[in-house]
Amino acid sequence: MEMIRAATGADRRWLARARPLGDGAPPWAVAMYERSLLTLRALTDSRTGAVAAGARDGWAYVWPRDAGTAAIAYAAAGYRGEAVRAARFLLGAGIESAARFHGDGSPVPGRGPQGDAIGWTGAASKASGLIRSARRSAHILAGRYPVPWRERPDYWEGEPGDYLGNAIASGAWSFVRPIARTKDQGRTGFEIFETPRGLVRRAGDPGSGLDPAAAWAVRPFSRPALYPEARRTLNSLVAEGTRFGITPGAGWEGGVDPWTAPTAWSAWTFAALARSAGSAQTARADRAQALGLLADLRRAATPAGALPERVDARTGVPTSTTPLAWSHAFTILTLRELWP
């Protein structure tokens, strides 16, 4: 009992350091915010900054995208020290060598480097203040981690290819050669991903399905020219979603169960779009989508407030790792965007 009381006291003191949500945040949002912060804390090595994706065999590794988002969330919540340590871990992990890493920074064999790793590492470094500017971040990362986005796996961690999420993440840094403006690529450079309903996962393949990674073009890899495409893509995916959220994409072949990470990152993007919308009507619609997706996440959460990687589409019962750091990090960022 004494150990439990000590741990509870330490958690409360740590939470007291957090930047609070802004005026008007309802009690459920505050509870969700605090639970997500505590989840990240539990999954982070306070000494090295290694952020485990989840507390389970096969997930207790550090992925650049998960840990990078955690660093951004820590910084947004006012925990600069935690953000710096998480970003510094990624800078030293050798992201050109593997998709995931042990807590000591050594690569986990079996999966090759991911096409979005450079982007998430750069975003974490900038958000934490470890590298002060995007230009300086670009210079340093280009020298250390020459990880291309083309013909690399994306967040689905399947076959290599030219994927939307990788293009958005890597293209956020000036040292990555932009998609060339050739005869099949024009105004935004992303026409090879465009369809009438939104952005698809694989370049030049409309049948690959709409990809919620389109959201990343708004947050954290801001590309204003793609905001309308991101909104259109996400609106289409949400319209086809469940009461517990959305899947990793319209072309997802892993079943109908919704995943909390794309649900949460889409909520963050809608919240950001609401703040930059050109009309009050559009802003209201975007904010309503963000709140609706948060409601989906609340239904998908366990009674203790933990977000599973995915849940059963019919019952909402967790069907994978619980909790998942990535989902909680995006939830923190969504709540901070809605109630700054």
Secondary structure, 3 states (H helix, E strand, C coil): CHHHHHHHHHHHHHHHCCCCCCCCCCHHHHHHHHHHHHHHHHHECCCCCCECCCCCCCCCCECHHHHHHHHHHHHHCCCHHHHHHHHHHHHHCCCCCCCCECCCCCECCCCCCCCCHHHHHHHHHHHHCCCCCHHHHHHHHHHHCCCCCCCECCCCCCCCECEHHHHHHHHCCCCCCCCCCCCCCCCCCCHHHEECCEEECECCCHHHCECHHHHHHCCCCCCHHHHHHHHHHHHHHHHCCECCEECCCCCCCCCCCCEHHHHHHHHHHHHHHHHHCCCHHHHHHHHHHHHHHHHHHHHHCCCCCCCCCEECCCCCCECCCCCCHHHHHHHHHHHHHHCC
